[in-house]
Amino acid sequence: MSQIVPPSFLFQYALPMVRIDQLPGRASSPLRLPPSASVMLPAQLNVAELPWSLRAAWNSEGLGFEVRVRQKQIPPAGRWGSPASSDRVLILLDTRPTAGVQRATEFCSLLTVLPLDDDQDEQPSARFIEIAQQRTQKLAQDPRRCRVETVLSSDGYQLSVWIPGSQLPGFAELAETRALGLYVVIEDTELGQLPMSVGGDFPLAWNPSIWTRMELTDES
C-alpha cells in the first residue's frame, strides 16, 4: 500500500554538523571528510536502502560536503544546456533557518553541481542558481570560488564540494547562531531523484521550512 505522507515528513530534525578546522586542505586533493562527519538522511525512513550517503562539516572559512552515490551502472554525465537529462547534485542552504518561513529569503542559496560536465572535458562544475520566489539576493556569488572534485568508482562516484563562506550571505554570523538549513537532492538519470528527506511532490526547491536544520558543533 502506498503512503500518502512519507515517514520522513512526520518529524522535525536537528542534526549535528561537525567542525573540522583543517578544511579545505590542499587544492589538488578531495576534502576527505571523516566518518564523524556522516549525516543521517531522513529519507532512509522511506525506503529499505538508500543508494547514497552524505558527509558535511563546517569551520570559520566555509562549508564542506561529500556525496557518495552507489548502485550506478554508468558514470555520471551532463551539461548545463540540458539540466533535465544531466546527473546533478543540488545543495540548498539557509544561514538563517526560521521555523515557518516558506519562501526563500536573502540568506538562502542554491548551488548546483554537475559531477562530470561534458562541456568542461568531463570535469565537475558548479553554478549558483536563482531560487524560485526568492524575496531577494544581495550577495554576488561566484561559483569559481567553490571547489569541486569527483572521484569515479566501479558503482558510482564520490563528489566533494567546498563552499567558501564569502559566497554565502549571512555566513559570518554562523559561529554565533550555530544553525544552518540544509537540503541535498541528487537528480540522477539512472537512479532517479534521491532527496535528503522528501522529494519532488513537495516544494523543496524554494520552501526552506522543508529543509533540514543542522546544529553546528565544535566536535570533529
C-alpha positions in Angstrom: 0.0 0.0 0.0 1.4 3.4 -1.0 2.0 6.0 1.7 0.2 9.4 1.4 2.8 11.1 3.6 6.4 9.8 3.7 7.5 8.8 7.2 10.4 11.2 7.0 8.0 14.1 6.7 6.4 13.3 10.1 9.3 14.5 12.2 11.3 17.7 12.6 15.1 17.1 12.6 18.0 18.9 14.2 21.1 17.1 13.1 24.7 17.7 14.2 27.2 19.2 11.8 30.8 18.8 13.0 33.6 21.4 12.8 36.8 20.4 11.0 39.3 23.3 11.0 41.7 21.5 8.6 39.3 22.0 5.7 39.6 22.6 2.8 43.2 21.3 2.7 45.2 21.1 -0.5 43.6 22.2 -3.7 44.9 19.1 -5.5 43.0 16.6 -3.3 39.4 15.9 -2.3 38.2 17.1 1.1 38.3 13.6 2.6 35.7 14.1 5.4 36.0 11.6 8.2 33.2 9.2 9.3 32.4 11.6 12.2 31.0 14.0 9.5 28.4 11.5 8.4 24.8 12.9 8.3 21.7 10.9 8.9 19.4 11.1 5.9 15.8 11.2 6.9 14.9 9.6 3.6 16.1 6.3 5.0 12.8 6.1 6.8 11.0 5.9 3.5 12.9 3.1 1.7 14.7 -0.1 2.6 18.1 1.1 1.3 19.5 4.4 0.1 22.0 4.3 -2.7 23.8 7.4 -1.4 25.3 8.9 1.7 26.3 12.4 2.9 29.0 13.9 5.0 29.1 17.5 6.0 31.4 19.8 8.0 32.0 23.5 8.7 34.6 25.9 10.0 35.1 29.6 10.1 36.2 29.6 6.4 33.3 27.7 4.8 31.3 24.5 4.4 32.4 21.1 3.1 30.2 18.3 1.7 30.9 14.9 0.5 28.3 12.9 -1.5 28.8 9.2 -2.3 26.5 7.7 -4.9 26.3 3.9 -5.4 24.5 1.3 -7.4 25.1 3.0 -10.8 25.9 1.1 -13.9 27.1 4.0 -16.0 29.2 7.1 -15.0 27.6 10.4 -14.4 27.2 12.8 -17.3 25.6 16.2 -18.1 25.8 19.7 -19.4 24.2 22.9 -18.3 22.3 23.3 -21.6 20.3 20.1 -20.8 19.7 20.0 -17.0 16.8 17.6 -17.2 19.0 15.0 -18.8 22.0 15.6 -16.6 23.3 14.0 -13.4 23.5 16.7 -10.8 23.6 17.4 -7.1 21.6 20.3 -5.6 22.8 21.8 -2.3 20.3 24.2 -0.7 21.4 26.4 2.2 19.8 28.8 4.6 22.1 30.6 7.1 19.1 32.0 9.0 16.8 29.0 9.4 13.5 30.1 11.0 10.5 27.7 11.6 7.5 28.5 9.4 9.3 30.6 6.8 8.0 29.1 3.5 9.7 31.3 1.0 13.5 31.6 0.4 15.0 34.7 2.0 18.1 36.7 1.2 20.1 34.2 3.4 19.2 31.2 1.1 21.4 29.8 -1.6 21.3 27.0 -4.2 24.5 25.5 -5.5 24.0 23.0 -8.3 26.9 20.8 -9.2 27.5 18.5 -12.2 29.8 15.7 -11.1 31.0 15.5 -14.7 30.4 18.3 -17.2 30.5 17.2 -20.9 31.3 20.8 -21.9 34.2 21.0 -19.4 36.2 18.0 -20.6 34.2 15.8 -18.2 35.4 17.7 -15.2 32.9 18.7 -12.4 31.4 22.2 -12.5 29.1 24.2 -10.3 26.7 27.2 -10.6 24.7 29.2 -8.1 21.1 29.0 -9.3 18.4 31.5 -8.6 15.7 30.1 -6.3 12.2 30.5 -7.4 10.1 33.0 -5.5 13.1 34.2 -3.5 12.5 37.5 -1.8 15.9 39.0 -2.6 19.5 38.1 -3.0 22.0 40.8 -2.1 25.3 38.9 -2.4 27.0 38.4 -5.7 28.1 34.7 -5.8 30.9 33.4 -7.9 30.9 29.6 -8.3 34.5 29.7 -9.4 35.4 30.3 -5.8 33.9 26.9 -4.9 36.0 23.8 -5.1 34.5 20.6 -6.5 36.1 17.2 -7.1 34.7 14.0 -8.5 36.2 10.5 -8.0 34.6 7.8 -10.0 34.2 4.2 -8.7 33.1 0.9 -10.2 29.5 1.5 -9.0 29.1 5.3 -8.9 31.1 8.3 -7.8 32.1 10.5 -4.8 31.6 14.2 -5.1 33.3 16.6 -2.7 32.3 20.3 -2.5 33.8 23.2 -0.6 31.8 26.4 -0.4 33.8 29.4 0.9 31.9 31.5 3.5 32.4 34.6 1.3 29.9 33.1 -1.1 27.1 32.6 1.4 25.1 35.5 2.7 25.0 35.6 6.5 27.8 33.1 6.9 29.8 35.4 9.1 27.2 35.1 11.9 27.1 31.2 11.8 29.6 30.9 14.6 27.1 32.7 16.8 23.8 31.3 15.6 25.1 27.8 15.3 22.2 26.8 13.0 22.0 26.1 9.3 19.2 25.0 7.0 20.4 22.3 4.6 18.9 20.2 1.9 20.7 18.0 -0.6 19.0 16.4 -3.6 20.6 14.1 -6.2 19.0 14.1 -9.6 20.3 11.0 -11.4 19.3 10.0 -14.9 19.8 6.3 -13.9 18.6 6.2 -10.2 16.0 9.0 -10.3 15.6 11.7 -7.7 17.3 11.0 -4.4 16.3 13.6 -1.8 17.6 14.1 1.7 14.1 13.6 3.0 11.0 14.1 0.8 11.1 14.5 -2.9 9.6 16.4 -5.8 6.0 16.2 -4.6 6.9 18.9 -2.1 8.1 22.4 -2.8 11.6 21.7 -1.5 13.3 23.8 -4.2 12.0 27.1 -2.7 10.5 26.4 0.7 13.2 26.4 3.4 10.8 25.2 6.1 11.2 21.7 4.5 15.0 21.8 4.7 16.8 20.0 7.5 18.0 22.0 10.4 21.7 21.4 11.1 23.2 22.3 14.5 26.8 23.4 14.2 29.0 21.8 16.8 32.7 22.1 17.8 33.2 18.3 17.8 35.3 16.9 15.0 
